[in-house]
Each structure stands twice: as structure tokens, then as C-alpha cells.
Amino acid sequence: MTQHLSRRAFSAAALAGVAACARALPAVAAPADAIGLVSPPNPHVFPLLLAMARDPDLPVRLIPVAESREADALLQSGEASGMLAMSYIAAKKRITGAVPDLRLYSLNFWRGFYQVAGEDVQSFAHLRGKRVVVSGPVGNGRGGGGDVIFQAAARRSGLDPANDLEVAYLPLAEGSAAVVAGEAAAITVPSPGSTGMVTRSQLARRPAMAAMARLRGVEVGESVPLAAHIDIQRIFAGFGSFPADQLPLGGIAVTERAMADTVVRGKLERIKSAYDRASTQLTQNPSAHAEDVSALFQHFYAPLGAGGPPAMLLERSLSQGDLVYRADISIAQVREDLGAWLAELIGQTPDAGFFGA
């Protein structure tokens, strides 16, 4: 497990690949009364990192894991009271009995999942018969959040992933390299990863800008035209209560055991409020917060093998709208559509207890 350092003593240089001077990291050690919240290295952790940076006394101890299945034992034992998860991954844990008392505590709408492909790929139909990559931030991504939404998006587009596509499961770095080398037609990846791939492709086609980027330590890559052509959010049209081009992708899921403890529940409400505020702050003013989030992500997840997004890439993904967080819609407001959407993704609507009160 990551060793926590003093919230006021820890400092580090800016992330590799970012032209920035050394700066002190925000606080990372948890208060003595903190409760555990587990999260894999996905974009849903970014607002929590900002909330922790802004409030050193926030009663949360982030437990980083490489993949969401590693959260099961932590939740079952009570070491973690909840987890940041894709809404459909949390629902699946309850349905399958992996964590039978897990329930959705808060919901966040996102815009963030894309198929990054060559410029000739305009839709899933153009991928029929081709090799496509599903990636994970550390592992190969099989069965993870990207895989589940990719499979559902393919079905919505009239494709049978098992028969109409050649799906390869690869870690993000390996999968991205396969697309750049022309060994795969597309890759499913959330922003900032998708933003980074397209940006590097654009830089590589501009020699002067590429040279400047390399001098700053930025890996540019090959001159292959890529574009995040397929916006997966738009594929799931028809849910009237969902905002345009956004999906209920993430949230905080907690165990019913934790909810039964009034002290823990009070801390969860404080964490939720801080998370929601940070979601808005990060979306509205990414330049003010990207460096803190990037540095904390590196601190928690680099030991697991997850390469964190450089601050300038995170800022770019937010400022150009590739990555959007929205925290002002309650579960009750979208309950019917949320249940139908979850059923479409995982084959079954969770019982009413999953949606909580």
C-alpha cells in the first residue's frame, strides 16, 4: 500500500514531461478519523484528488488499486467504506454478489469515453471486421469499465463484438502503440488518454512544434493521423433525463454496513459534498487545479504502474471539453433511465436497494 507522507512536509518536482518548476505537493496523508475510499486509476478519481488538496482535513483515506476487482476484499472486510467506480461496475458487483450490499451513494455525469482511430473511421460501422483495442490503465482492460461500455456501444451500433470485431485487450501504452503502428484500427480510451493520443498525432505532423515538444520532454510519437472520431456518449442517445452528450458514468458507491453507521454516514456526506464541488471547480477552471491533481495522481498511482496525465494534458482535456464532470443531477432525477441504461450495459437492472434513498 502507498505510504502516506506528511501533508505539510511532502514536496516533489513536477511530473516528467511537463515543463514546470518544482512545487510542493498538496497534502496527502489522511486525518486520523478518515474512512477508506478505494479507487482504480480512472478519471473519476481526479475530483477526489482536488478535494483532498483543497481540504487537508477531509476525512478520507484514498486506497489506490490497479483494477476495480481489487476493491472487493477491501469493501467486504470494511477497510474501505466505499469506492469511486463506474456506475455500472458498482451495479455489477451488487448483482453478482461480489459486494452484495454495495449501493450507489452519489452519481456523476461525465463526458470522457472515446474510440480513437484514424481519420477514415467515422463510426463503429467502419470498424467491422477490423482489429480494435480495449485498454486498461494498468492491466489489459478485459471486463473493466472501458470494456463494458465498448461492448454495449458496439451492440447499439449493430455489431456483435464477438463475431464482427477482432478485440484485443492490452494495457494502454501497448494498445496505443498498436493503433499508431497501424496494427489496430481503433482503441477505446477515456480522456485525458484519448486527448493525449490525438494531440501527439497533431504535433508529429508539425515538425517545428514536434521539435519544441521533444525539447520539453514530451513524447510525440509517429506522424499518424488520429482523431477521437467516435464519441461514445453520443451513441447512447434516447435517455431523456440524461444531459446531451453526457452519461451517468461514475459515482461513489458505499456498503450498507457503512451507511448504517451514523458517524461514517456523516463523513461520507462531507466527502460527497467536497467531491461535487471539486468536480465543478475542475471543469470550470482546469488551469488552476490541473497541476495539483496531476501530482497527486502520480503520487498515489505511479507505484501501481499507472502513468499519470501531465498537468498540461489534463488541462487541455478539460478546457476543450473532452473531459467533463457534472455533479448537479441526483439519482432520483434519472432513476428510471439510469436503471434502463445499466440493464443495457450489464444485462440486468439492479434491485431497488442499489439506488438507495
C-alpha positions in Angstrom: 0.0 0.0 0.0 1.1 3.5 -0.7 3.0 5.1 2.2 1.4 8.4 3.2 3.7 11.4 3.8 3.2 14.4 5.9 0.6 16.7 4.5 2.8 19.7 5.1 6.3 18.3 4.5 6.0 16.4 1.3 7.2 18.1 -1.9 8.3 16.8 -5.3 9.4 18.0 -8.7 6.7 18.5 -11.4 5.8 15.4 -13.4 8.1 14.1 -16.1 7.3 15.5 -19.5 5.9 18.8 -18.1 7.9 22.0 -18.4 7.3 23.3 -14.9 9.4 24.1 -11.9 9.4 22.0 -8.7 6.4 22.7 -6.5 5.2 21.3 -3.2 2.6 18.6 -3.4 -0.7 19.3 -1.7 -1.5 17.3 1.4 -1.6 13.5 1.0 -1.7 12.0 4.5 -5.2 11.1 5.8 -6.5 12.6 9.0 -6.8 10.2 12.0 -10.6 10.0 11.7 -10.6 9.3 7.9 -12.6 6.5 6.3 -11.3 4.4 3.4 -12.4 5.1 -0.2 -10.9 2.8 -2.8 -10.4 3.7 -6.4 -8.6 2.4 -9.5 -6.7 5.0 -11.6 -9.6 6.2 -13.7 -10.8 9.8 -14.3 -13.4 9.5 -11.5 -10.5 9.9 -9.0 -9.5 13.4 -10.3 -12.1 15.4 -8.4 -11.4 13.5 -5.2 -7.7 14.3 -5.5 -8.6 18.0 -5.9 -11.0 17.8 -2.9 -8.1 16.3 -0.8 -5.7 19.0 -2.0 -8.2 21.8 -1.0 -9.1 20.4 2.4 -6.3 18.7 4.3 -8.9 17.7 7.0 -11.3 16.0 4.6 -12.0 12.6 6.4 -11.0 10.4 3.5 -8.1 7.9 3.0 -7.7 7.1 -0.6 -6.8 3.4 -1.2 -5.4 3.1 -4.7 -5.9 -0.2 -6.6 -4.8 -1.2 -10.1 -8.2 -2.6 -11.1 -11.7 -2.4 -9.6 -11.9 -6.1 -8.8 -9.2 -5.5 -6.1 -11.8 -3.4 -4.3 -14.0 -6.4 -3.4 -11.9 -7.7 -0.5 -11.4 -4.2 0.9 -15.1 -3.5 0.9 -16.0 -6.9 2.3 -13.6 -6.5 5.2 -14.7 -3.0 6.0 -11.2 -1.5 5.4 -12.9 0.6 2.7 -16.4 2.1 3.3 -16.9 2.8 -0.3 -15.4 3.2 -3.7 -15.2 5.5 -6.6 -16.4 3.4 -9.5 -18.2 3.4 -12.9 -21.8 3.2 -12.0 -22.2 0.0 -14.0 -19.2 -1.7 -12.4 -20.7 -0.9 -8.9 -24.1 -2.3 -10.1 -22.4 -5.5 -11.4 -20.6 -6.0 -8.0 -24.0 -6.0 -6.3 -25.8 -8.2 -8.8 -23.0 -10.8 -8.9 -22.6 -10.9 -5.1 -19.0 -9.7 -5.2 -20.1 -7.0 -2.8 -23.8 -7.7 -2.3 -24.6 -4.7 -0.1 -22.9 -2.1 -2.3 -25.2 0.7 -3.2 -24.9 3.9 -5.3 -24.5 6.9 -2.9 -23.8 9.7 -5.4 -23.9 10.0 -9.2 -21.8 12.0 -11.6 -22.4 12.5 -15.2 -19.3 12.5 -17.4 -18.2 13.1 -20.9 -15.0 11.2 -21.4 -15.1 7.9 -23.4 -13.9 7.8 -27.0 -12.8 5.5 -29.8 -9.5 6.9 -31.0 -8.9 5.9 -34.6 -7.6 7.0 -37.9 -9.3 9.9 -39.7 -11.1 7.4 -42.1 -13.0 5.9 -39.2 -16.2 7.8 -38.6 -18.4 5.3 -36.8 -18.4 1.8 -35.3 -19.7 0.5 -38.7 -16.2 1.4 -40.2 -14.6 -1.0 -37.7 -16.5 -4.1 -38.9 -14.0 -6.9 -39.5 -11.1 -5.0 -38.0 -8.8 -5.3 -35.0 -9.8 -3.0 -32.2 -8.2 -2.5 -28.8 -9.8 -2.2 -25.4 -7.3 -0.9 -22.9 -6.9 -0.7 -19.1 -4.8 1.9 -17.3 -2.6 -0.8 -15.8 -3.9 -4.2 -16.8 -5.3 -5.4 -20.1 -8.8 -4.0 -19.5 -10.8 -7.2 -20.0 -14.1 -6.9 -18.1 -13.3 -3.4 -16.9 -15.2 -0.1 -17.3 -13.9 0.6 -20.8 -14.7 -3.0 -22.0 -18.3 -2.9 -20.7 -19.1 0.4 -22.3 -17.3 -0.6 -25.6 -19.3 -3.8 -25.8 -22.6 -2.0 -25.3 -21.7 0.7 -27.7 -20.8 -1.9 -30.4 -24.1 -3.6 -29.9 -26.0 -0.3 -30.1 -24.2 0.2 -33.4 -25.4 -3.1 -34.8 -22.2 -5.0 -34.3 -21.6 -8.3 -32.5 -18.3 -7.7 -30.8 -17.5 -11.5 -30.7 -18.1 -12.0 -34.4 -17.9 -8.7 -36.2 -14.7 -7.3 -34.5 -11.3 -8.7 -33.5 -11.0 -7.4 -30.0 -7.5 -7.2 -28.4 -7.1 -6.5 -24.7 -3.9 -4.6 -24.0 -2.5 -2.1 -21.4 -3.0 1.5 -22.5 0.6 2.1 -23.6 0.8 -1.1 -25.7 -2.7 -0.6 -27.1 -1.9 3.0 -28.1 1.3 1.9 -29.8 -0.6 -0.8 -31.8 -3.0 1.9 -33.2 -0.2 4.3 -34.0 1.7 1.4 -35.8 -1.4 0.5 -37.8 -1.7 -2.9 -36.1 -5.2 -2.0 -34.9 -7.9 0.3 -36.3 -9.0 1.9 -33.0 -8.8 1.9 -29.2 -11.3 2.6 -26.5 -9.8 5.0 -24.0 -11.1 7.7 -21.8 -9.8 11.3 -21.8 -7.1 12.5 -21.0 -5.7 9.4 -22.7 -7.6 10.0 -25.8 -6.8 13.7 -25.8 -3.1 12.8 -25.5 -3.1 10.4 -28.4 -4.7 12.9 -30.7 -2.6 15.8 -29.5 0.7 13.8 -30.1 -0.5 12.9 -33.6 -1.2 16.5 -34.4 2.2 17.6 -33.0 4.0 14.8 -35.0 2.7 16.3 -38.3 4.1 19.7 -37.5 7.9 19.4 -37.4 8.6 22.7 -35.6 6.0 22.1 -32.9 7.2 18.5 -32.6 10.8 19.6 -32.0 9.8 22.1 -29.4 7.7 19.4 -27.6 10.6 17.0 -27.6 12.8 19.6 -26.1 10.3 19.9 -23.3 10.5 16.2 -22.8 7.1 15.4 -24.3 6.9 12.1 -26.2 5.5 12.9 -29.6 5.3 9.6 -31.4 4.8 8.8 -35.1 3.2 11.0 -37.7 0.0 9.1 -37.9 -3.3 11.0 -38.3 -5.6 10.1 -35.4 -8.8 11.7 -34.3 -11.2 10.9 -31.5 -13.9 10.5 -34.1 -16.3 8.2 -32.2 -17.8 9.9 -29.2 -19.2 7.0 -27.2 -21.5 9.3 -25.1 -23.5 10.1 -28.3 -24.1 6.5 -29.2 -26.3 6.1 -26.1 -29.0 8.6 -27.2 -32.6 8.3 -26.2 -32.4 8.6 -22.5 -34.5 11.8 -22.0 -33.3 12.6 -18.5 -29.6 12.5 -19.3 -27.9 15.7 -20.4 -26.8 15.9 -24.0 -23.5 14.1 -24.7 -23.1 13.0 -21.1 -23.7 9.7 -19.3 -24.0 8.7 -15.6 -20.6 7.1 -15.8 -19.3 7.5 -12.2 -20.1 8.0 -8.6 -19.4 7.0 -5.1 -20.7 3.5 -4.1 -20.8 2.6 -0.4 -21.7 -0.5 1.6 -24.9 -0.7 3.5 -22.8 -1.5 6.6 -21.1 1.9 6.3 -24.4 3.6 5.7 -25.8 2.1 8.9 -23.1 3.9 11.0 -24.3 7.5 11.6 -20.7 8.7 12.1 -19.5 7.2 8.9 -22.5 8.4 7.1 -21.8 12.0 8.2 -18.2 11.7 6.9 -19.5 10.2 3.6 -21.8 13.2 3.1 -18.9 15.6 3.7 -16.7 13.7 1.2 -19.6 13.7 -1.3 -20.1 17.5 -1.0 -16.3 18.1 -1.4 -16.2 15.8 -4.4 -19.1 17.5 -6.1 -17.6 21.0 -5.5 -14.3 19.8 -6.9 -16.0 18.4 -10.0 -17.4 21.8 -10.8 -14.1 23.6 -9.9 -12.0 21.3 -12.1 -14.4 21.6 -15.1 -14.8 25.3 -14.8 -11.1 26.3 -14.1 -8.8 23.5 -15.1 -5.7 25.7 -15.3 -5.9 26.5 -11.6 -6.1 22.9 -10.5 -4.5 20.6 -13.1 -1.0 20.6 -11.5 -2.2 19.6 -8.1 -4.4 16.8 -9.5 -1.6 15.5 -11.8 1.0 15.5 -9.0 -1.3 13.7 -6.5 -2.3 11.1 -9.2 1.3 10.4 -9.8 1.9 10.1 -6.0 -0.8 7.5 -5.5 -0.8 5.6 -8.7 2.7 5.6 -10.1 3.7 2.8 -7.7 0.9 0.6 -9.3 2.3 1.2 -12.8 -0.3 3.8 -13.9 1.2 6.7 -15.8 -0.5 9.8 -14.7 -1.6 12.5 -17.1 0.8 15.5 -17.3 -0.8 18.7 -16.0 -0.9 20.4 -19.3 -2.7 17.3 -20.9 -5.3 17.2 -18.1 -5.8 20.9 -18.5 -6.2 20.5 -22.3 -8.7 17.7 -22.0 -10.9 19.7 -19.6 -10.6 23.1 -21.4 -11.6 21.7 -24.8 -14.5 19.7 -23.4 -13.1 16.2 -23.9 -13.5 15.5 -20.2 -16.5 17.0 -18.4 -17.8 16.4 -14.9 -21.4 17.2 -13.8 -22.5 16.7 -10.2 -25.8 18.6 -10.0 -28.1 15.7 -11.0 -29.5 13.4 -8.3 -30.1 9.7 -8.7 -33.8 10.3 -8.1 -34.0 12.6 -11.1 -32.7 10.0 -13.6 -33.8 6.8 -11.7 -35.8 5.2 -14.5 -33.4 6.0 -17.3 -30.4 5.0 -15.1 -31.9 1.6 -14.5 -32.6 1.0 -18.2 -29.1 2.2 -19.1 -27.5 -0.1 -16.6 -29.5 -3.0 -17.8 -28.4 -2.3 -21.4 -24.7 -2.3 -20.3 -24.7 -5.3 -17.9 -27.8 -7.2 -18.9 -29.8 -6.7 -15.7 -31.3 -3.8 -13.7 -30.0 -3.8 -10.1 -32.6 -4.2 -7.3 -34.1 -1.1 -5.8 -31.7 -1.2 -2.9 -28.8 -0.4 -5.2 -30.2 3.1 -5.9 -30.6 3.9 -2.2 -32.6 6.7 -0.7 
